[in-house]
Amino acid sequence: MAIRVLLADDHRMLREGLRRSLSEEGFDVVGEADNGEQAVRLAAELTPDVVLMDVTMPEMDGVEATRIIRGSSTRTRILMLTMHADKDVLAEAIRAGASGYLVKDCSTEEVAEAVRMAASGDTDLSPHLAASMLDEVRRLERPDPTEEDRVITKREEEVLQRIADGCSTSEVASQLYISQKTVKNHLASIYQKLDARDRTQAVLQAVRMGIVHLS
């Protein structure tokens, strides 16, 4: 079944280009929004697998729209689109629940791969993304003692550290000599223990707690 994608950008020509490119790559573009409020409404109506979300839009910006969508749906993944890779905006988008971040001059192949990874829950944490997350972590307060008590196992730490280093599920499995299913089971346990929605949120929380480190 084709991955269902919602496009949210206030530039019509960009949306048309993305629709054409993604359709050629085999994706099902189920809808288009030209502002944040419309993106929230269509995400609820269409339940896409992935939303390609512009950061700067009228009515409601992409970060706030991401926060609302992710707050009401754990299924829909969101990739942010922007003209400039602003670290402060990126950090805020991650906190809102975004799974990844794309600069608009990236190639069609890069967009397609990012959408596939987001849909599978296997979003790559690029070095740029990791660095921006670290900047945000340094500004956050230390977690409450009750958060410190949420300890994950040594094996789970090994899995999460490799995710923080940018490894995919298959790469983690290969490096630790375990199956991909076992890696996914560890990740499910980590999400529960760290109260995280996905691997990006889990890494951010684990760095805050000093469990893993970003290189």
LOKOL-276384 format. One record per residue (C-alpha): residue number from 1; chain; x, y, z; residue in one letter. Coordinates in steps of 0.25 Angstrom, whole numbers, plus 5000, padded with zeros to 4 digits. Layout:
BEGIN
num:NUM | cadena:A | c1:X | c2:Y | c3:Z | residuo:A
...
END
This chain:
BEGIN
num:1 | cadena:A | c1:5000 | c2:5000 | c3:5000 | residuo:M
num:2 | cadena:A | c1:5005 | c2:5014 | c3:4996 | residuo:A
num:3 | cadena:A | c1:5010 | c2:5023 | c3:5007 | residuo:I
num:4 | cadena:A | c1:4999 | c2:5034 | c3:5009 | residuo:R
num:5 | cadena:A | c1:5005 | c2:5048 | c3:5009 | residuo:V
num:6 | cadena:A | c1:4999 | c2:5062 | c3:5013 | residuo:L
num:7 | cadena:A | c1:5006 | c2:5074 | c3:5007 | residuo:L
num:8 | cadena:A | c1:5005 | c2:5087 | c3:5016 | residuo:A
num:9 | cadena:A | c1:5012 | c2:5099 | c3:5010 | residuo:D
num:10 | cadena:A | c1:5007 | c2:5113 | c3:5006 | residuo:D
num:11 | cadena:A | c1:5014 | c2:5113 | c3:4993 | residuo:H
num:12 | cadena:A | c1:5005 | c2:5107 | c3:4982 | residuo:R
num:13 | cadena:A | c1:5017 | c2:5104 | c3:4972 | residuo:M
num:14 | cadena:A | c1:5025 | c2:5097 | c3:4983 | residuo:L
num:15 | cadena:A | c1:5013 | c2:5088 | c3:4986 | residuo:R
num:16 | cadena:A | c1:5010 | c2:5085 | c3:4972 | residuo:E
num:17 | cadena:A | c1:5025 | c2:5081 | c3:4970 | residuo:G
num:18 | cadena:A | c1:5025 | c2:5073 | c3:4982 | residuo:L
num:19 | cadena:A | c1:5012 | c2:5066 | c3:4978 | residuo:R
num:20 | cadena:A | c1:5017 | c2:5063 | c3:4964 | residuo:R
num:21 | cadena:A | c1:5031 | c2:5057 | c3:4970 | residuo:S
num:22 | cadena:A | c1:5025 | c2:5049 | c3:4981 | residuo:L
num:23 | cadena:A | c1:5014 | c2:5043 | c3:4972 | residuo:S
num:24 | cadena:A | c1:5025 | c2:5039 | c3:4962 | residuo:E
num:25 | cadena:A | c1:5032 | c2:5032 | c3:4974 | residuo:E
num:26 | cadena:A | c1:5020 | c2:5024 | c3:4977 | residuo:G
num:27 | cadena:A | c1:5014 | c2:5032 | c3:4988 | residuo:F
num:28 | cadena:A | c1:4999 | c2:5035 | c3:4990 | residuo:D
num:29 | cadena:A | c1:4998 | c2:5050 | c3:4992 | residuo:V
num:30 | cadena:A | c1:4984 | c2:5051 | c3:4999 | residuo:V
num:31 | cadena:A | c1:4983 | c2:5066 | c3:5001 | residuo:G
num:32 | cadena:A | c1:4989 | c2:5080 | c3:5001 | residuo:E
num:33 | cadena:A | c1:4988 | c2:5091 | c3:5011 | residuo:A
num:34 | cadena:A | c1:4992 | c2:5105 | c3:5010 | residuo:D
num:35 | cadena:A | c1:4992 | c2:5109 | c3:5024 | residuo:N
num:36 | cadena:A | c1:4995 | c2:5103 | c3:5038 | residuo:G
num:37 | cadena:A | c1:4980 | c2:5103 | c3:5042 | residuo:E
num:38 | cadena:A | c1:4976 | c2:5095 | c3:5029 | residuo:Q
num:39 | cadena:A | c1:4987 | c2:5085 | c3:5031 | residuo:A
num:40 | cadena:A | c1:4982 | c2:5082 | c3:5045 | residuo:V
num:41 | cadena:A | c1:4968 | c2:5080 | c3:5040 | residuo:R
num:42 | cadena:A | c1:4972 | c2:5072 | c3:5028 | residuo:L
num:43 | cadena:A | c1:4982 | c2:5063 | c3:5036 | residuo:A
num:44 | cadena:A | c1:4970 | c2:5060 | c3:5045 | residuo:A
num:45 | cadena:A | c1:4961 | c2:5057 | c3:5033 | residuo:E
num:46 | cadena:A | c1:4970 | c2:5049 | c3:5024 | residuo:L
num:47 | cadena:A | c1:4979 | c2:5043 | c3:5035 | residuo:T
num:48 | cadena:A | c1:4992 | c2:5043 | c3:5026 | residuo:P
num:49 | cadena:A | c1:5004 | c2:5034 | c3:5029 | residuo:D
num:50 | cadena:A | c1:5013 | c2:5046 | c3:5027 | residuo:V
num:51 | cadena:A | c1:5011 | c2:5062 | c3:5027 | residuo:V
num:52 | cadena:A | c1:5021 | c2:5070 | c3:5019 | residuo:L
num:53 | cadena:A | c1:5020 | c2:5083 | c3:5028 | residuo:M
num:54 | cadena:A | c1:5025 | c2:5096 | c3:5024 | residuo:D
num:55 | cadena:A | c1:5030 | c2:5104 | c3:5036 | residuo:V
num:56 | cadena:A | c1:5025 | c2:5118 | c3:5032 | residuo:T
num:57 | cadena:A | c1:5011 | c2:5119 | c3:5028 | residuo:M
num:58 | cadena:A | c1:4999 | c2:5128 | c3:5030 | residuo:P
num:59 | cadena:A | c1:4988 | c2:5126 | c3:5041 | residuo:E
num:60 | cadena:A | c1:4997 | c2:5116 | c3:5049 | residuo:M
num:61 | cadena:A | c1:5011 | c2:5113 | c3:5047 | residuo:D
num:62 | cadena:A | c1:5016 | c2:5099 | c3:5045 | residuo:G
num:63 | cadena:A | c1:5022 | c2:5097 | c3:5058 | residuo:V
num:64 | cadena:A | c1:5009 | c2:5099 | c3:5065 | residuo:E
num:65 | cadena:A | c1:5001 | c2:5091 | c3:5055 | residuo:A
num:66 | cadena:A | c1:5011 | c2:5080 | c3:5058 | residuo:T
num:67 | cadena:A | c1:5009 | c2:5081 | c3:5073 | residuo:R
num:68 | cadena:A | c1:4994 | c2:5080 | c3:5071 | residuo:I
num:69 | cadena:A | c1:4994 | c2:5068 | c3:5061 | residuo:I
num:70 | cadena:A | c1:5004 | c2:5060 | c3:5069 | residuo:R
num:71 | cadena:A | c1:4996 | c2:5063 | c3:5081 | residuo:G
num:72 | cadena:A | c1:4984 | c2:5056 | c3:5075 | residuo:S
num:73 | cadena:A | c1:4990 | c2:5046 | c3:5067 | residuo:S
num:74 | cadena:A | c1:5002 | c2:5036 | c3:5070 | residuo:T
num:75 | cadena:A | c1:5001 | c2:5030 | c3:5056 | residuo:R
num:76 | cadena:A | c1:5003 | c2:5042 | c3:5047 | residuo:T
num:77 | cadena:A | c1:5018 | c2:5046 | c3:5045 | residuo:R
num:78 | cadena:A | c1:5022 | c2:5060 | c3:5042 | residuo:I
num:79 | cadena:A | c1:5034 | c2:5065 | c3:5034 | residuo:L
num:80 | cadena:A | c1:5037 | c2:5080 | c3:5035 | residuo:M
num:81 | cadena:A | c1:5041 | c2:5088 | c3:5022 | residuo:L
num:82 | cadena:A | c1:5048 | c2:5101 | c3:5022 | residuo:T
num:83 | cadena:A | c1:5056 | c2:5110 | c3:5014 | residuo:M
num:84 | cadena:A | c1:5067 | c2:5112 | c3:5025 | residuo:H
num:85 | cadena:A | c1:5072 | c2:5102 | c3:5035 | residuo:A
num:86 | cadena:A | c1:5070 | c2:5110 | c3:5047 | residuo:D
num:87 | cadena:A | c1:5074 | c2:5103 | c3:5060 | residuo:K
num:88 | cadena:A | c1:5064 | c2:5109 | c3:5069 | residuo:D
num:89 | cadena:A | c1:5053 | c2:5106 | c3:5060 | residuo:V
num:90 | cadena:A | c1:5058 | c2:5092 | c3:5058 | residuo:L
num:91 | cadena:A | c1:5059 | c2:5090 | c3:5073 | residuo:A
num:92 | cadena:A | c1:5045 | c2:5095 | c3:5075 | residuo:E
num:93 | cadena:A | c1:5039 | c2:5086 | c3:5064 | residuo:A
num:94 | cadena:A | c1:5046 | c2:5074 | c3:5071 | residuo:I
num:95 | cadena:A | c1:5039 | c2:5077 | c3:5084 | residuo:R
num:96 | cadena:A | c1:5026 | c2:5079 | c3:5077 | residuo:A
num:97 | cadena:A | c1:5028 | c2:5064 | c3:5071 | residuo:G
num:98 | cadena:A | c1:5034 | c2:5066 | c3:5058 | residuo:A
num:99 | cadena:A | c1:5041 | c2:5053 | c3:5053 | residuo:S
num:100 | cadena:A | c1:5051 | c2:5060 | c3:5043 | residuo:G
num:101 | cadena:A | c1:5055 | c2:5073 | c3:5037 | residuo:Y
num:102 | cadena:A | c1:5057 | c2:5076 | c3:5022 | residuo:L
num:103 | cadena:A | c1:5063 | c2:5088 | c3:5015 | residuo:V
num:104 | cadena:A | c1:5055 | c2:5092 | c3:5002 | residuo:K
num:105 | cadena:A | c1:5067 | c2:5091 | c3:4993 | residuo:D
num:106 | cadena:A | c1:5069 | c2:5076 | c3:4996 | residuo:C
num:107 | cadena:A | c1:5067 | c2:5066 | c3:4985 | residuo:S
num:108 | cadena:A | c1:5054 | c2:5059 | c3:4981 | residuo:T
num:109 | cadena:A | c1:5062 | c2:5046 | c3:4985 | residuo:E
num:110 | cadena:A | c1:5065 | c2:5052 | c3:4999 | residuo:E
num:111 | cadena:A | c1:5050 | c2:5056 | c3:5001 | residuo:V
num:112 | cadena:A | c1:5045 | c2:5042 | c3:4997 | residuo:A
num:113 | cadena:A | c1:5055 | c2:5035 | c3:5006 | residuo:E
num:114 | cadena:A | c1:5052 | c2:5044 | c3:5018 | residuo:A
num:115 | cadena:A | c1:5037 | c2:5041 | c3:5016 | residuo:V
num:116 | cadena:A | c1:5039 | c2:5026 | c3:5015 | residuo:R
num:117 | cadena:A | c1:5047 | c2:5026 | c3:5028 | residuo:M
num:118 | cadena:A | c1:5037 | c2:5035 | c3:5035 | residuo:A
num:119 | cadena:A | c1:5026 | c2:5026 | c3:5031 | residuo:A
num:120 | cadena:A | c1:5033 | c2:5014 | c3:5036 | residuo:S
num:121 | cadena:A | c1:5037 | c2:5021 | c3:5049 | residuo:G
num:122 | cadena:A | c1:5051 | c2:5019 | c3:5045 | residuo:D
num:123 | cadena:A | c1:5055 | c2:5034 | c3:5043 | residuo:T
num:124 | cadena:A | c1:5069 | c2:5037 | c3:5042 | residuo:D
num:125 | cadena:A | c1:5075 | c2:5046 | c3:5052 | residuo:L
num:126 | cadena:A | c1:5085 | c2:5054 | c3:5043 | residuo:S
num:127 | cadena:A | c1:5097 | c2:5061 | c3:5050 | residuo:P
num:128 | cadena:A | c1:5091 | c2:5074 | c3:5047 | residuo:H
num:129 | cadena:A | c1:5078 | c2:5070 | c3:5054 | residuo:L
num:130 | cadena:A | c1:5086 | c2:5064 | c3:5066 | residuo:A
num:131 | cadena:A | c1:5094 | c2:5077 | c3:5068 | residuo:A
num:132 | cadena:A | c1:5082 | c2:5085 | c3:5068 | residuo:S
num:133 | cadena:A | c1:5076 | c2:5076 | c3:5078 | residuo:M
num:134 | cadena:A | c1:5088 | c2:5077 | c3:5087 | residuo:L
num:135 | cadena:A | c1:5087 | c2:5092 | c3:5086 | residuo:D
num:136 | cadena:A | c1:5072 | c2:5091 | c3:5091 | residuo:E
num:137 | cadena:A | c1:5076 | c2:5081 | c3:5102 | residuo:V
num:138 | cadena:A | c1:5086 | c2:5090 | c3:5108 | residuo:R
num:139 | cadena:A | c1:5075 | c2:5101 | c3:5110 | residuo:R
num:140 | cadena:A | c1:5066 | c2:5091 | c3:5117 | residuo:L
num:141 | cadena:A | c1:5065 | c2:5090 | c3:5132 | residuo:E
num:142 | cadena:A | c1:5069 | c2:5077 | c3:5138 | residuo:R
num:143 | cadena:A | c1:5058 | c2:5067 | c3:5140 | residuo:P
num:144 | cadena:A | c1:5050 | c2:5064 | c3:5152 | residuo:D
num:145 | cadena:A | c1:5056 | c2:5053 | c3:5162 | residuo:P
num:146 | cadena:A | c1:5044 | c2:5045 | c3:5158 | residuo:T
num:147 | cadena:A | c1:5049 | c2:5046 | c3:5143 | residuo:E
num:148 | cadena:A | c1:5063 | c2:5042 | c3:5148 | residuo:E
num:149 | cadena:A | c1:5057 | c2:5029 | c3:5153 | residuo:D
num:150 | cadena:A | c1:5053 | c2:5024 | c3:5140 | residuo:R
num:151 | cadena:A | c1:5065 | c2:5016 | c3:5137 | residuo:V
num:152 | cadena:A | c1:5066 | c2:5007 | c3:5124 | residuo:I
num:153 | cadena:A | c1:5074 | c2:4994 | c3:5123 | residuo:T
num:154 | cadena:A | c1:5088 | c2:4994 | c3:5119 | residuo:K
num:155 | cadena:A | c1:5084 | c2:4987 | c3:5105 | residuo:R
num:156 | cadena:A | c1:5073 | c2:4998 | c3:5103 | residuo:E
num:157 | cadena:A | c1:5084 | c2:5009 | c3:5106 | residuo:E
num:158 | cadena:A | c1:5093 | c2:5002 | c3:5095 | residuo:E
num:159 | cadena:A | c1:5081 | c2:5002 | c3:5085 | residuo:V
num:160 | cadena:A | c1:5077 | c2:5017 | c3:5088 | residuo:L
num:161 | cadena:A | c1:5092 | c2:5022 | c3:5087 | residuo:Q
num:162 | cadena:A | c1:5093 | c2:5016 | c3:5074 | residuo:R
num:163 | cadena:A | c1:5080 | c2:5022 | c3:5070 | residuo:I
num:164 | cadena:A | c1:5085 | c2:5036 | c3:5075 | residuo:A
num:165 | cadena:A | c1:5097 | c2:5033 | c3:5066 | residuo:D
num:166 | cadena:A | c1:5089 | c2:5033 | c3:5054 | residuo:G
num:167 | cadena:A | c1:5087 | c2:5018 | c3:5052 | residuo:C
num:168 | cadena:A | c1:5075 | c2:5012 | c3:5046 | residuo:S
num:169 | cadena:A | c1:5068 | c2:5000 | c3:5052 | residuo:T
num:170 | cadena:A | c1:5075 | c2:4990 | c3:5042 | residuo:S
num:171 | cadena:A | c1:5089 | c2:4996 | c3:5046 | residuo:E
num:172 | cadena:A | c1:5086 | c2:4995 | c3:5061 | residuo:V
num:173 | cadena:A | c1:5082 | c2:4981 | c3:5059 | residuo:A
num:174 | cadena:A | c1:5095 | c2:4978 | c3:5051 | residuo:S
num:175 | cadena:A | c1:5104 | c2:4985 | c3:5061 | residuo:Q
num:176 | cadena:A | c1:5098 | c2:4978 | c3:5073 | residuo:L
num:177 | cadena:A | c1:5096 | c2:4964 | c3:5066 | residuo:Y
num:178 | cadena:A | c1:5081 | c2:4964 | c3:5069 | residuo:I
num:179 | cadena:A | c1:5069 | c2:4964 | c3:5060 | residuo:S
num:180 | cadena:A | c1:5062 | c2:4976 | c3:5055 | residuo:Q
num:181 | cadena:A | c1:5050 | c2:4971 | c3:5063 | residuo:K
num:182 | cadena:A | c1:5058 | c2:4971 | c3:5076 | residuo:T
num:183 | cadena:A | c1:5062 | c2:4985 | c3:5073 | residuo:V
num:184 | cadena:A | c1:5048 | c2:4989 | c3:5071 | residuo:K
num:185 | cadena:A | c1:5044 | c2:4982 | c3:5084 | residuo:N
num:186 | cadena:A | c1:5055 | c2:4990 | c3:5091 | residuo:H
num:187 | cadena:A | c1:5050 | c2:5003 | c3:5085 | residuo:L
num:188 | cadena:A | c1:5036 | c2:5000 | c3:5089 | residuo:A
num:189 | cadena:A | c1:5041 | c2:4998 | c3:5104 | residuo:S
num:190 | cadena:A | c1:5049 | c2:5010 | c3:5103 | residuo:I
num:191 | cadena:A | c1:5037 | c2:5019 | c3:5099 | residuo:Y
num:192 | cadena:A | c1:5029 | c2:5014 | c3:5110 | residuo:Q
num:193 | cadena:A | c1:5040 | c2:5016 | c3:5121 | residuo:K
num:194 | cadena:A | c1:5044 | c2:5030 | c3:5116 | residuo:L
num:195 | cadena:A | c1:5029 | c2:5034 | c3:5113 | residuo:D
num:196 | cadena:A | c1:5033 | c2:5037 | c3:5098 | residuo:A
num:197 | cadena:A | c1:5025 | c2:5037 | c3:5085 | residuo:R
num:198 | cadena:A | c1:5036 | c2:5033 | c3:5076 | residuo:D
num:199 | cadena:A | c1:5051 | c2:5031 | c3:5075 | residuo:R
num:200 | cadena:A | c1:5054 | c2:5046 | c3:5073 | residuo:T
num:201 | cadena:A | c1:5046 | c2:5049 | c3:5086 | residuo:Q
num:202 | cadena:A | c1:5053 | c2:5037 | c3:5093 | residuo:A
num:203 | cadena:A | c1:5067 | c2:5042 | c3:5089 | residuo:V
num:204 | cadena:A | c1:5064 | c2:5056 | c3:5094 | residuo:L
num:205 | cadena:A | c1:5059 | c2:5051 | c3:5107 | residuo:Q
num:206 | cadena:A | c1:5070 | c2:5041 | c3:5109 | residuo:A
num:207 | cadena:A | c1:5080 | c2:5053 | c3:5106 | residuo:V
num:208 | cadena:A | c1:5073 | c2:5061 | c3:5117 | residuo:R
num:209 | cadena:A | c1:5075 | c2:5050 | c3:5127 | residuo:M
num:210 | cadena:A | c1:5089 | c2:5047 | c3:5123 | residuo:G
num:211 | cadena:A | c1:5087 | c2:5033 | c3:5118 | residuo:I
num:212 | cadena:A | c1:5092 | c2:5035 | c3:5104 | residuo:V
num:213 | cadena:A | c1:5101 | c2:5046 | c3:5098 | residuo:H
num:214 | cadena:A | c1:5101 | c2:5053 | c3:5084 | residuo:L
num:215 | cadena:A | c1:5114 | c2:5054 | c3:5077 | residuo:S
END
